[in-house]
Amino acid sequence: MVQNIAKLCAAVKSGRIGRREVMRALGLGATAALAGSLLPESTIFAGAAESSAGGNSVFKAVAFNHINYQVADYAKMRDFYVNLYGMKVAWDDGKQCSVECGEPPNAIYIRPLAKPLDRPAGTGASANWDAQMGGGNVDHFAFSIENFQLDSVGAELTRRGLDPKADGPYAWSIKDPSGITIQICATKGVFPGAASPTAKESDGTKNLGALPKPDGNGFKAYAVSHLVVNVPDVDKCRDFYTGLLGMKVIYYKPGDVFGVDTPGGPVCFLKFGENTFYLRKSQHPENKPYVAHFAMAVENFNQAAAKAELERRGYKPQADSKFGWSIQDPAGMRTEVAGRGLPEHVAADCNGANANCPGGPDK
């Protein structure tokens, strides 16, 4: 028993597990009291955060530069994000576009589907909703970093064996450990298709005056609240993103404690700037990675008012804690209207799962 407790304490200090996982491993009652005396409440999430806060990282992520979203009807999706979230069309060449909000800009690139969708197999009503992604597809996403310099960033990515590919003068493309393409970018200067030798930014800015603008009746998005990606190896991806981009762990649940599976694990939430990046275990039949959903954070969020507005617009919002409502966008993918602090609430108060929120998923 003493050896087990020592191992648990070491695991918490290293950031591999939190106090809740220790409680499960030791059991409740007298042993829980012992665990509580050894592991103060502050270690529930702080252990992982302290050890994985990016102290050895060379880059500092400050925002989601863009999420590359492929859909059947780009104009319909563009108008959805403009009307519902009050996002600005920053670039549109008549075939694809970028809508954005916040500073540094958080953008969604809306582009035509490039290939047939590869979706996890559902299991009816019991299927994880995160895996029911509808008819849209996120094939890559990008991070803005501080003090981007093309040559020095490329040299460091090469030194780390990441085989960077130039994506215009303001970005490099690499693969993360799951095989998903990500980009390391400057905060500004990137636009859809910028990697093409013939690309001109003016092709997508010259006709912006004729495109739809927010009418003031929707929400006002200021950032991507969170992006959820399901990967084969959560721990490997966690270490990659904290080590390369300085992201901070605000929640971590391991896949097992002393060889015993933990329900819903592994799960990890990574914070950077106004954004949060959720890593969850892949549910794909072939263990492939995929983006499950993303959420927009809006100003002055009010739970009751947000629900009423979504219902007025004909949606059927589902509670995602007291700081968010989930709906489906025109392609059928889950999106969320989120208030400030939703990731922290789901992490701390809901133990990483909305169903475990005190009082229910909408509390």
C-alpha positions as CSV (number, residue, x, y, z in Angstrom):
1,M,0.0,0.0,0.0
2,V,2.8,2.4,0.9
3,Q,4.5,1.7,-2.4
4,N,1.3,2.3,-4.3
5,I,0.8,5.6,-2.6
6,A,4.3,6.6,-3.4
7,K,3.7,5.8,-7.0
8,L,0.5,7.8,-7.1
9,C,2.2,10.8,-5.5
10,A,5.0,10.6,-8.1
11,A,2.4,10.3,-10.9
12,V,0.6,13.4,-9.7
13,K,3.9,15.4,-9.4
14,S,4.8,14.3,-13.0
15,G,1.4,15.4,-14.3
16,R,0.3,12.0,-15.4
17,I,-2.8,11.9,-13.2
18,G,-4.9,14.1,-10.9
19,R,-6.4,13.7,-7.5
20,R,-9.7,12.3,-8.7
21,E,-7.8,9.5,-10.4
22,V,-5.9,8.9,-7.2
23,M,-9.2,8.7,-5.3
24,R,-10.5,6.1,-7.8
25,A,-7.4,4.0,-7.5
26,L,-7.3,4.1,-3.7
27,G,-11.0,3.9,-3.1
28,L,-13.1,6.2,-0.9
29,G,-13.5,6.3,2.9
30,A,-10.4,6.1,5.1
31,T,-8.0,5.7,2.2
32,A,-9.5,8.8,0.5
33,A,-8.8,10.7,3.6
34,L,-5.2,9.5,3.4
35,A,-5.0,10.5,-0.2
36,G,-6.5,13.9,0.6
37,S,-3.8,14.5,3.2
38,L,-1.1,13.6,0.7
39,L,-2.5,15.3,-2.3
40,P,-4.1,18.7,-1.7
41,E,-7.1,19.8,-3.8
42,S,-5.0,22.1,-5.8
43,T,-3.3,19.1,-7.4
44,I,-6.5,18.0,-9.2
45,F,-5.4,19.8,-12.3
46,A,-2.3,21.8,-11.3
47,G,0.0,18.7,-11.3
48,A,-0.4,18.2,-15.0
49,A,-0.4,21.9,-15.7
50,E,2.8,22.6,-13.8
51,S,4.8,19.8,-15.5
52,S,3.4,20.5,-19.0
53,A,3.2,24.3,-19.2
54,G,5.6,24.5,-22.1
55,G,8.7,25.5,-20.1
56,N,10.9,23.8,-22.7
57,S,9.0,24.9,-25.7
58,V,10.5,27.1,-28.4
59,F,7.2,28.6,-29.7
60,K,4.3,30.2,-27.9
61,A,0.9,29.6,-29.4
62,V,-1.4,32.6,-29.0
63,A,-4.5,31.7,-31.1
64,F,-6.1,29.3,-33.5
65,N,-5.0,31.0,-36.7
66,H,-7.6,29.1,-38.6
67,I,-9.7,25.9,-38.8
68,N,-9.9,24.5,-42.3
69,Y,-13.5,23.4,-42.7
70,Q,-14.6,21.6,-45.9
71,V,-18.3,21.6,-46.8
72,A,-20.6,21.0,-49.8
73,D,-21.9,24.6,-49.9
74,Y,-19.3,27.2,-48.8
75,A,-21.5,30.2,-49.3
76,K,-24.3,28.8,-47.2
77,M,-21.8,28.0,-44.4
78,R,-20.2,31.4,-44.7
79,D,-23.5,33.1,-44.2
80,F,-24.3,30.9,-41.2
81,Y,-21.2,32.0,-39.3
82,V,-21.7,35.6,-40.3
83,N,-25.3,35.7,-39.3
84,L,-25.2,33.6,-36.1
85,Y,-21.8,34.5,-34.7
86,G,-21.3,38.0,-36.2
87,M,-18.0,36.9,-37.8
88,K,-16.4,39.1,-40.5
89,V,-15.7,37.9,-44.0
90,A,-12.0,38.6,-44.3
91,W,-11.3,36.9,-47.6
92,D,-13.5,35.4,-50.4
93,D,-12.6,34.6,-54.0
94,G,-16.0,33.2,-54.9
95,K,-15.0,29.6,-54.3
96,Q,-13.8,29.6,-50.7
97,C,-13.5,32.1,-47.9
98,S,-12.2,33.1,-44.5
99,V,-14.5,34.4,-41.7
100,E,-12.8,35.7,-38.6
101,C,-13.2,37.2,-35.2
102,G,-11.0,38.4,-32.3
103,E,-7.5,39.7,-32.0
104,P,-5.2,38.1,-32.9
105,P,-7.6,36.8,-35.5
106,N,-9.3,33.4,-35.1
107,A,-10.5,32.3,-38.5
108,I,-12.5,29.5,-40.1
109,Y,-11.5,28.8,-43.7
110,I,-14.6,27.5,-45.4
111,R,-13.8,25.5,-48.5
112,P,-15.3,22.9,-50.9
113,L,-15.0,19.2,-49.9
114,A,-11.9,17.8,-51.4
115,K,-12.7,14.1,-51.0
116,P,-15.4,11.8,-49.6
117,L,-15.9,11.9,-45.9
118,D,-14.4,9.3,-43.7
119,R,-16.6,9.0,-40.6
120,P,-16.6,6.8,-37.5
121,A,-19.3,4.2,-37.4
122,G,-22.2,5.1,-35.2
123,T,-24.1,2.8,-32.8
124,G,-27.5,4.4,-32.7
125,A,-28.7,6.4,-29.7
126,S,-25.7,5.3,-27.6
127,A,-23.1,6.7,-30.0
128,N,-20.9,9.4,-28.7
129,W,-22.3,12.7,-30.1
130,D,-18.8,14.0,-30.7
131,A,-18.4,11.3,-33.3
132,Q,-21.6,12.2,-35.2
133,M,-20.0,15.0,-37.3
134,G,-22.5,15.4,-40.1
135,G,-21.4,16.5,-43.6
136,G,-18.5,18.8,-42.8
137,N,-14.9,17.9,-42.5
138,V,-11.9,19.6,-40.8
139,D,-8.8,18.4,-42.5
140,H,-6.3,20.7,-40.8
141,F,-6.0,23.5,-38.3
142,A,-3.3,26.2,-37.7
143,F,-1.8,28.0,-34.7
144,S,-0.5,31.5,-34.6
145,I,2.7,32.0,-32.6
146,E,4.5,35.0,-31.2
147,N,7.4,36.5,-33.1
148,F,7.0,34.3,-36.2
149,Q,10.0,34.4,-38.5
150,L,9.8,32.1,-41.5
151,D,13.4,31.0,-41.7
152,S,14.0,30.5,-38.0
153,V,10.7,28.7,-37.4
154,G,11.4,26.4,-40.4
155,A,14.9,25.7,-39.1
156,E,13.7,24.7,-35.6
157,L,10.9,22.5,-37.0
158,T,13.5,20.8,-39.2
159,R,15.9,20.4,-36.2
160,R,13.1,18.6,-34.4
161,G,12.6,16.2,-37.3
162,L,9.1,17.4,-38.3
163,D,9.8,17.8,-42.0
164,P,8.2,21.3,-42.5
165,K,6.6,22.3,-45.8
166,A,6.5,25.9,-46.7
167,D,2.9,27.2,-46.9
168,G,3.4,30.7,-48.2
169,P,5.6,33.3,-46.5
170,Y,3.8,33.2,-43.2
171,A,3.3,29.5,-42.4
172,W,4.8,26.0,-42.2
173,S,2.9,22.8,-42.4
174,I,3.9,19.7,-40.4
175,K,2.2,16.5,-39.1
176,D,1.3,16.1,-35.4
177,P,1.9,12.6,-33.8
178,S,-1.6,11.4,-34.9
179,G,-0.9,12.3,-38.5
180,I,-3.1,15.4,-38.7
181,T,-1.7,18.3,-40.7
182,I,-1.2,21.4,-38.6
183,Q,0.3,24.7,-39.5
184,I,2.6,27.0,-37.5
185,C,1.8,30.6,-38.6
186,A,2.3,34.3,-38.1
187,T,-0.7,36.0,-36.5
188,K,-1.6,37.7,-39.8
189,G,-0.8,37.3,-43.5
190,V,-2.2,33.8,-44.0
191,F,-5.2,33.3,-46.3
192,P,-6.9,30.2,-48.0
193,G,-4.7,28.8,-50.7
194,A,-1.7,30.9,-49.8
195,A,0.7,28.1,-50.5
196,S,0.0,28.2,-54.3
197,P,2.8,29.9,-56.3
198,T,0.1,31.9,-58.1
199,A,-1.9,32.8,-55.0
200,K,-2.7,36.5,-54.6
201,E,-4.3,37.9,-51.4
202,S,-6.1,40.5,-53.5
203,D,-8.1,37.8,-55.3
204,G,-10.1,37.3,-52.1
205,T,-10.3,40.9,-50.9
206,K,-11.3,42.9,-53.9
207,N,-15.0,42.1,-53.7
208,L,-15.6,42.0,-49.9
209,G,-17.8,45.1,-50.0
210,A,-20.5,43.1,-51.8
211,L,-20.6,40.2,-49.4
212,P,-22.9,39.7,-46.4
213,K,-22.1,41.4,-43.1
214,P,-23.3,40.8,-39.6
215,D,-26.8,42.3,-39.1
216,G,-26.3,42.9,-35.4
217,N,-29.1,40.5,-34.4
218,G,-26.8,37.5,-33.8
219,F,-24.1,36.7,-31.2
220,K,-20.7,38.4,-31.2
221,A,-17.9,35.8,-31.4
222,Y,-14.5,36.9,-30.1
223,A,-12.6,33.6,-30.3
224,V,-12.7,29.9,-30.9
225,S,-13.7,28.6,-27.5
226,H,-12.4,25.1,-28.1
227,L,-11.6,22.6,-30.8
228,V,-12.1,18.8,-30.1
229,V,-9.8,16.3,-31.8
230,N,-10.0,12.6,-31.3
231,V,-6.6,10.9,-31.6
232,P,-5.1,7.4,-31.3
233,D,-2.6,8.5,-28.5
234,V,-3.7,11.4,-26.3
235,D,-0.6,11.3,-24.1
236,K,1.7,11.5,-27.1
237,C,-0.2,14.5,-28.6
238,R,-0.4,16.2,-25.2
239,D,3.4,16.1,-24.9
240,F,3.8,17.2,-28.5
241,Y,1.7,20.3,-28.2
242,T,2.9,21.4,-24.7
243,G,6.5,20.8,-25.8
244,L,6.4,22.5,-29.2
245,L,3.8,25.3,-28.6
246,G,3.9,26.0,-24.9
247,M,0.2,25.0,-24.3
248,K,-0.8,24.6,-20.6
249,V,-2.7,21.5,-19.4
250,I,-5.9,22.6,-17.5
251,Y,-7.3,19.0,-17.3
252,Y,-6.0,15.5,-17.7
253,K,-7.6,12.1,-17.1
254,P,-5.4,9.1,-17.8
255,G,-6.5,6.0,-19.7
256,D,-5.7,3.8,-16.7
257,V,-4.5,3.9,-13.2
258,F,-2.3,0.9,-12.2
259,G,-3.6,-0.9,-15.2
260,V,-7.3,-0.3,-14.5
261,D,-9.2,1.6,-17.2
262,T,-10.6,5.0,-16.2
263,P,-14.1,5.7,-17.8
264,G,-13.8,8.1,-20.7
265,G,-10.0,8.4,-20.6
266,P,-7.6,9.5,-21.6
267,V,-8.8,13.1,-22.0
268,C,-6.7,16.3,-22.0
269,F,-7.6,20.0,-22.2
270,L,-4.8,22.4,-23.4
271,K,-5.1,26.1,-22.9
272,F,-3.4,28.9,-24.9
273,G,-4.6,32.5,-25.2
274,E,-8.4,32.7,-25.4
275,N,-8.5,29.1,-26.9
276,T,-8.7,25.6,-25.6
277,F,-7.7,22.4,-27.4
278,Y,-9.4,19.2,-26.3
279,L,-7.7,15.9,-27.0
280,R,-9.8,12.7,-26.7
281,K,-9.3,9.1,-27.6
282,S,-10.3,8.2,-31.1
283,Q,-13.6,6.3,-31.6
284,H,-12.9,5.6,-35.2
285,P,-13.2,1.9,-36.1
286,E,-9.6,2.0,-37.4
287,N,-8.3,4.3,-34.6
288,K,-7.9,7.2,-37.0
289,P,-7.7,10.8,-35.9
290,Y,-10.5,13.3,-36.6
291,V,-11.9,16.6,-35.5
292,A,-15.2,16.1,-33.7
293,H,-16.4,19.7,-33.3
294,F,-15.5,23.2,-32.5
295,A,-17.2,26.0,-30.5
296,M,-17.2,29.8,-30.7
297,A,-16.9,31.9,-27.6
298,V,-19.3,34.9,-27.6
299,E,-19.5,38.1,-25.7
300,N,-22.0,38.7,-22.9
301,F,-23.2,35.1,-22.9
302,N,-26.4,34.5,-20.9
303,Q,-27.6,30.9,-20.7
304,A,-31.4,31.6,-20.9
305,A,-31.1,34.3,-23.5
306,A,-28.8,32.3,-25.7
307,K,-31.2,29.3,-25.6
308,A,-34.2,31.6,-26.5
309,E,-32.3,33.1,-29.4
310,L,-31.3,29.8,-30.8
311,E,-34.9,28.4,-30.5
312,R,-36.2,31.6,-32.2
313,R,-33.9,30.8,-35.1
314,G,-35.3,27.3,-35.4
315,Y,-32.5,25.3,-33.7
316,K,-32.9,22.7,-31.0
317,P,-30.1,23.6,-28.5
318,Q,-28.7,21.0,-26.3
319,A,-27.0,22.0,-23.0
320,D,-23.3,21.9,-22.8
321,S,-22.9,23.0,-19.2
322,K,-24.1,26.4,-18.0
323,F,-21.8,28.1,-20.4
324,G,-22.8,26.6,-23.7
325,W,-25.4,25.4,-26.1
326,S,-24.8,22.9,-28.9
327,I,-26.6,22.9,-32.2
328,Q,-25.8,21.5,-35.7
329,D,-24.6,23.8,-38.4
330,P,-25.9,23.6,-42.0
331,A,-23.5,20.7,-42.8
332,G,-24.7,18.8,-39.7
333,M,-21.6,19.2,-37.7
334,R,-21.9,20.1,-34.0
335,T,-21.1,23.7,-33.2
336,E,-21.5,25.6,-29.9
337,V,-22.5,29.0,-28.7
338,A,-20.2,29.3,-25.7
339,G,-19.6,31.7,-22.9
340,R,-16.2,32.7,-21.4
341,G,-14.9,30.0,-19.1
342,L,-16.7,27.0,-20.5
343,P,-13.5,24.9,-20.9
344,E,-12.4,25.7,-17.3
345,H,-15.9,24.9,-16.0
346,V,-16.1,21.6,-17.8
347,A,-12.6,20.8,-16.7
348,A,-12.8,21.8,-13.0
349,D,-16.5,21.4,-12.0
350,C,-17.5,18.7,-14.4
351,N,-14.4,16.5,-14.2
352,G,-14.0,16.7,-18.0
353,A,-17.4,15.3,-18.8
354,N,-20.6,17.3,-19.0
355,A,-22.8,14.5,-17.6
356,N,-20.9,14.8,-14.3
357,C,-21.6,18.5,-13.8
358,P,-23.0,19.2,-10.3
359,G,-26.7,19.2,-10.7
360,G,-26.7,18.0,-14.3
361,P,-25.1,18.9,-17.6
362,D,-26.6,22.4,-17.8
363,K,-25.3,23.5,-14.3
